């Protein structure tokens, strides 16, 4: 098996679409991020991983470590499905238990009933893990719930350990709440929250945390119309052990985002990382021995009662050569080819006025071929007040926003991915793109208006 992995890794290294500043597998398959934590000063990210094929297969936990959130080093697999109770080591989380790094995860075996149970593993060095001899620590879901019982997210509140796990009952998703004194013996506390009837048939990868004075629940609902991942803000009452929803909104408007998880770092930042792909998406890198990546880390903050996102400030460490700086005035119909900008790993920031003559569009071509036959396009309609993102396989349309005077645009491009942060982080678009290596051109132009672009800054990004 190790020979297979090495051969896949060698094949993967020759793929042009390998990313430069995102987490991805050395070889094989990657999906959900797991166990995000800063432990003994180091950032750790684990992920769902099949190392011996670029297709979904027996799931291990891959493991990478970093000093700065942008330069990552591969470590040995943290978990391998090698016990009687597991064919897969499904998603879970990590906590620091007085110096002991503890992983809690779902062991999955479709041939058994119940098929999903909860287990733990320990490490004192953050590298080598030992599974608890009395696993599984939870042997079945509570009575009345389906066997879809997975993805425990552990946190501490008032000196007591808790976890939430995804579940389903009567074709409605929800989260189950458990508590423990020692991470080994758990008490079921109840169904803390459930779908309002429109929020999917099962909730995957829940995450419950406090952001400022607001409790936030992040879920990836199965079969929710027009939403693959949502933030729910509300109140968590630990006396009644119930989370009450106030409002929800999409976490990301792209087609390549799922199963995010957050953690609190030593600077007090709540940081989110998600799977930068999605079930059913085209994955052309599979033919080259690998598939899947994780998003660039994002800091979360509250604004107007909503959760907003921005790339962590460590993106500054990757800025190499400044390709452009200054304002641009765009004349109607005249293309500014940004002739000083070329590249496949780019960071771009600028501002545009939100209200003009209500009859024009701003168009930004990203990763264009020289003849402009291949391109990824972000456009803004001044009349409707909305953005549209299009490439050869996707279209993402954002809600209209008309209560702002200036729109901030922040874009990260990394060979086969694009992450776009709009309005200062209110809306995000994350998509995998797979342009040819020669498609390194950028255009900025308007239709129907003259537009002033302010504070335009573009950097070449590299590790």
Residue pairs with C-beta under 8 A, 6 or more apart in sequence:
1 52
4 52
5 26
5 27
5 28
5 51
5 52
6 27
7 289
8 27
8 28
8 51
8 52
8 53
8 54
8 289
8 290
9 26
9 27
9 289
10 289
11 27
11 288
11 289
12 18
12 25
12 26
12 27
12 285
12 288
12 289
12 290
14 288
15 285
15 288
15 289
15 290
16 415
16 437
17 284
17 285
17 288
17 415
17 416
17 434
18 24
18 285
18 290
18 415
18 416
19 293
19 414
19 415
19 416
19 417
20 345
20 414
20 415
20 461
20 462
20 463
21 70
21 296
21 318
21 345
21 414
21 461
21 462
21 463
22 276
22 293
22 294
22 295
22 296
22 414
22 417
23 30
23 33
23 45
23 47
23 64
23 72
23 273
23 293
23 294
24 30
24 290
24 292
24 293
24 294
25 47
25 49
25 51
25 62
25 290
25 291
25 292
26 51
26 74
26 290
27 51
27 54
27 289
27 290
28 49
28 50
28 51
28 52
28 53
28 54
28 57
28 289
28 290
28 291
29 48
29 49
29 50
29 51
29 53
29 54
29 55
29 56
29 57
29 290
29 291
29 292
30 47
30 48
30 49
30 62
30 275
30 290
30 291
30 292
30 293
30 294
31 47
31 48
31 56
31 258
31 259
31 275
31 277
31 292
32 47
32 48
32 91
32 151
32 205
32 258
32 259
32 261
32 275
33 45
33 46
33 47
33 259
33 260
33 261
33 273
33 274
33 275
33 294
34 46
34 47
34 48
34 61
34 91
34 92
34 93
34 94
34 103
34 105
34 261
35 44
35 45
35 46
35 61
35 78
35 92
35 93
35 94
35 103
36 44
36 45
36 46
36 93
36 94
36 261
36 262
36 263
36 271
36 273
37 43
37 44
37 94
37 95
37 96
37 101
37 263
38 44
38 263
38 265
38 266
39 94
39 96
39 101
39 126
40 99
40 126
41 67
41 266
42 65
42 66
42 67
42 126
43 65
43 66
43 67
43 68
43 69
43 265
44 63
44 64
44 65
44 94
44 101
44 126
45 63
45 64
45 65
45 66
45 72
45 273
45 294
46 61
46 62
46 63
46 64
46 78
46 79
46 94
46 103
47 61
47 62
47 63
47 64
47 294
48 59
48 61
48 62
48 90
48 91
49 59
49 60
49 61
49 62
49 77
50 56
50 57
50 58
50 59
50 60
51 60
51 62
51 77
54 283
54 285
54 286
54 287
54 288
54 289
54 290
54 291
55 286
55 291
58 81
58 87
58 88
59 81
59 88
59 89
59 90
59 108
60 77
60 78
60 79
60 80
60 81
60 89
61 77
61 78
61 79
61 89
61 103
61 105
62 74
62 77
62 78
63 74
63 75
63 76
63 77
63 78
63 127
64 72
64 73
64 74
64 75
65 72
65 73
65 75
65 126
66 72
66 73
68 314
68 317
69 271
69 297
69 312
69 314
70 314
70 315
70 317
70 318
70 463
71 317
71 463
75 127
76 127
76 128
78 103
78 121
78 123
78 129
79 89
79 103
79 105
79 121
79 129
79 131
80 89
81 87
81 88
81 89
81 107
83 107
83 131
83 135
85 107
85 109
85 112
85 117
85 119
85 135
85 136
86 107
86 108
86 109
86 119
87 108
87 109
87 110
87 111
88 107
88 108
88 109
89 105
89 106
89 107
89 108
90 105
90 106
90 107
90 108
90 116
90 150
90 151
91 105
91 106
91 150
91 151
91 204
91 205
91 259
92 103
92 104
92 105
92 106
92 151
92 152
92 153
93 103
93 104
93 105
93 152
93 153
93 154
93 163
93 261
94 101
94 102
94 103
94 104
94 154
95 101
95 102
95 104
95 154
95 155
95 156
95 161
95 183
96 102
97 183
99 124
100 122
100 123
100 124
101 122
101 123
101 124
101 126
101 129
102 120
102 121
102 122
102 154
102 183
103 120
103 121
103 122
103 123
103 129
104 118
104 119
104 120
104 152
104 154
104 163
104 183
105 118
105 119
105 120
105 121
105 152
106 116
106 117
106 118
106 119
106 149
106 150
106 151
106 152
106 165
107 116
107 117
107 118
107 119
107 135
107 136
108 115
108 116
108 150
109 115
113 147
114 139
114 140
114 141
114 147
114 149
115 147
116 141
116 147
116 148
116 149
116 150
117 135
117 136
117 138
117 139
117 140
117 149
118 136
118 137
118 138
118 149
118 152
118 165
118 186
119 131
119 132
119 135
119 136
119 137
120 131
120 132
120 135
120 137
120 183
120 184
121 129
121 130
121 131
121 132
122 129
122 130
122 132
123 129
123 130
132 184
134 184
137 184
137 185
137 186
138 178
138 186
140 149
141 147
141 149
141 167
141 176
142 176
142 188
144 169
145 167
145 168
145 169
145 176
146 167
146 168
146 169
146 202
148 166
148 167
148 168
148 202
149 165
149 166
149 167
149 176
150 165
150 166
150 204
151 165
151 166
151 204
151 205
151 206
152 163
152 164
152 165
152 178
153 163
153 164
153 165
153 205
153 206
153 207
153 208
153 261
154 161
154 162
154 163
154 183
155 161
155 162
155 163
155 208
155 209
156 162
157 238
158 238
160 179
160 180
160 181
161 179
161 180
161 181
161 182
161 183
162 177
162 178
162 179
162 180
162 189
163 177
163 178
163 180
163 186
164 175
164 176
164 177
164 192
164 206
164 207
164 208
164 217
165 175
165 176
165 178
165 206
166 173
166 174
166 175
166 202
166 203
166 204
166 205
166 206
166 219
167 173
167 174
167 175
167 176
167 191
167 202
167 203
168 174
168 201
168 202
168 203
168 222
169 191
169 194
171 201
172 194
172 195
172 197
172 199
172 200
172 201
173 194
173 195
173 199
173 200
173 201
173 202
173 203
173 219
173 221
173 222
174 191
174 192
174 193
174 194
174 195
174 203
175 191
175 192
175 193
175 194
175 203
175 206
175 208
175 217
175 219
175 243
176 188
176 190
176 191
176 192
177 188
177 189
177 190
177 191
177 192
177 241
178 186
178 187
178 188
178 189
179 186
179 187
179 189
180 186
180 187
189 241
190 241
190 242
192 208
192 236
192 241
192 242
192 243
193 217
193 232
193 234
193 242
193 243
193 244
193 245
195 201
195 203
195 221
196 245
198 224
198 225
199 219
199 221
199 224
199 227
199 230
199 248
200 219
200 221
200 222
200 223
200 224
201 221
201 222
201 223
202 221
202 222
202 223
203 219
203 220
203 221
203 222
204 219
204 220
204 221
204 222
204 259
205 218
205 219
205 220
205 259
205 260
205 261
206 217
206 218
206 219
207 217
207 218
207 219
207 260
207 261
207 262
208 215
208 216
208 217
208 218
208 236
208 243
209 215
209 216
209 262
209 264
209 270
210 216
210 236
211 270
211 300
211 301
211 302
211 307
212 301
212 302
214 233
214 234
214 302
214 305
215 233
215 234
215 235
215 236
215 243
216 231
216 232
216 233
216 300
216 307
217 231
217 232
217 233
217 234
217 243
217 245
218 229
218 230
218 231
218 232
218 251
218 260
218 261
218 262
218 272
219 229
219 230
219 232
220 228
220 229
220 258
220 259
220 260
221 227
221 228
221 229
221 230
224 230
227 250
228 252
228 257
228 258
228 278
229 250
229 251
229 252
229 257
229 258
229 259
229 260
229 274
230 248
230 249
230 250
230 251
231 248
231 249
231 250
231 251
231 306
231 307
232 245
232 246
232 247
232 248
233 245
233 246
233 247
233 248
233 305
233 306
233 307
234 243
234 244
234 245
234 246
234 247
235 243
235 244
235 246
236 242
236 243
236 244
237 243
237 244
246 305
247 305
247 306
249 306
249 307
251 257
251 260
251 274
251 307
251 428
252 274
252 428
252 429
252 430
253 389
253 396
253 397
253 398
253 427
253 428
253 429
254 389
254 394
254 396
254 419
254 420
254 428
254 429
254 430
254 431
255 278
255 281
255 393
255 394
255 396
255 431
256 276
256 277
256 278
256 281
256 417
256 430
256 431
256 432
257 274
257 275
257 276
257 278
257 295
257 428
257 430
258 274
258 275
258 277
258 278
258 279
259 274
259 275
260 272
260 273
260 274
260 275
260 295
261 272
261 273
261 274
262 270
262 271
262 272
262 273
262 300
263 270
263 271
264 270
264 271
265 271
269 299
269 312
270 299
270 300
270 301
271 297
271 298
271 299
271 300
271 312
272 295
272 297
272 298
272 299
272 300
272 309
273 294
273 295
273 297
273 298
274 294
274 295
274 430
275 292
275 294
275 295
276 292
276 293
276 294
276 295
276 417
276 430
276 432
277 283
277 291
277 292
277 293
277 432
281 432
282 393
282 434
283 291
283 292
283 432
284 434
285 291
285 416
285 434
293 417
293 432
295 419
295 430
296 311
296 312
296 315
296 412
296 414
296 419
297 311
297 312
297 314
298 309
298 310
298 311
298 312
298 428
299 309
299 310
299 311
299 312
299 313
300 307
300 308
300 309
301 307
301 308
301 310
301 425
302 308
303 424
303 425
303 426
306 426
308 424
308 425
308 426
309 421
309 425
309 428
310 410
310 421
310 424
310 425
311 410
311 412
311 419
311 421
315 347
315 412
315 461
318 347
318 461
318 462
318 463
319 347
319 459
319 460
319 461
320 459
320 460
320 461
320 462
321 459
321 460
322 457
322 458
322 459
322 460
323 340
323 341
323 342
323 343
323 346
323 458
323 459
323 460
324 338
324 340
324 341
324 456
324 457
324 458
325 456
325 457
325 458
326 456
327 452
327 453
327 454
327 455
327 456
328 336
328 444
328 452
328 453
328 456
329 450
329 451
329 452
329 453
330 336
330 362
330 444
330 445
330 446
330 450
330 451
330 452
330 453
331 446
331 450
332 360
332 446
332 447
332 448
332 449
332 450
333 445
333 446
333 447
334 445
335 443
335 444
335 445
336 443
336 444
336 445
337 441
337 442
337 443
338 441
338 442
338 443
338 444
338 458
341 441
341 442
341 458
342 440
342 441
342 442
343 440
343 460
344 367
344 413
344 414
344 415
344 435
344 437
344 439
344 440
345 413
345 414
345 415
345 460
345 461
345 462
346 411
346 412
346 413
346 442
346 458
346 459
346 460
346 461
347 410
347 411
347 412
347 413
347 458
347 459
347 461
348 409
348 410
348 411
348 413
348 456
348 457
348 458
348 459
349 408
349 409
349 410
349 411
349 455
349 456
349 457
349 458
350 409
350 453
350 454
350 455
350 456
350 457
351 406
351 407
351 408
351 409
351 453
351 454
351 455
352 362
352 380
352 406
352 407
352 409
352 451
352 452
352 453
352 454
353 405
353 406
353 407
353 451
353 452
354 382
354 385
354 401
354 402
354 404
354 405
354 406
354 407
355 382
355 402
355 405
356 382
356 449
356 451
357 382
357 448
357 449
358 382
358 383
359 382
359 383
359 448
359 449
360 382
360 383
360 446
360 447
360 448
360 449
360 451
361 379
361 380
361 381
361 382
361 446
361 447
361 448
361 449
362 379
362 380
362 382
362 444
362 445
362 446
362 449
362 451
363 377
363 378
363 379
363 443
363 444
363 445
363 446
363 447
364 377
364 378
364 379
364 442
364 443
364 444
365 372
365 375
365 376
365 377
365 441
365 442
365 443
365 444
366 375
366 376
366 377
366 378
366 411
366 413
366 418
366 442
367 374
367 375
367 376
367 413
367 418
367 433
367 435
367 439
367 440
367 441
367 442
368 374
368 375
368 376
368 439
368 441
368 442
368 443
369 375
369 435
369 436
369 438
369 439
369 441
370 438
370 441
372 441
372 443
374 392
374 435
374 436
374 439
375 391
375 439
375 443
376 389
376 390
376 391
376 418
376 431
376 433
376 435
377 388
377 389
377 390
377 391
378 387
378 388
378 389
378 409
378 411
378 420
378 429
379 387
379 388
379 390
380 386
380 387
380 407
381 387
381 388
382 448
382 449
384 400
385 400
385 401
385 402
386 397
386 398
386 399
386 400
386 401
387 397
387 398
387 422
387 427
387 429
388 395
388 396
388 397
388 398
389 395
389 396
389 397
389 420
389 429
389 431
390 396
391 431
391 433
394 431
396 429
396 431
398 422
398 427
398 429
399 427
401 407
401 423
401 426
401 427
404 423
407 422
407 423
408 421
408 422
408 423
408 424
409 420
409 421
409 422
410 420
410 421
410 422
410 425
411 418
411 419
411 420
411 421
412 418
412 419
412 420
412 461
413 461
414 461
416 432
416 433
416 434
416 435
417 430
417 431
417 432
417 433
418 429
418 430
418 431
418 433
419 428
419 429
419 430
420 428
420 429
420 430
421 427
421 428
422 428
422 429
444 453
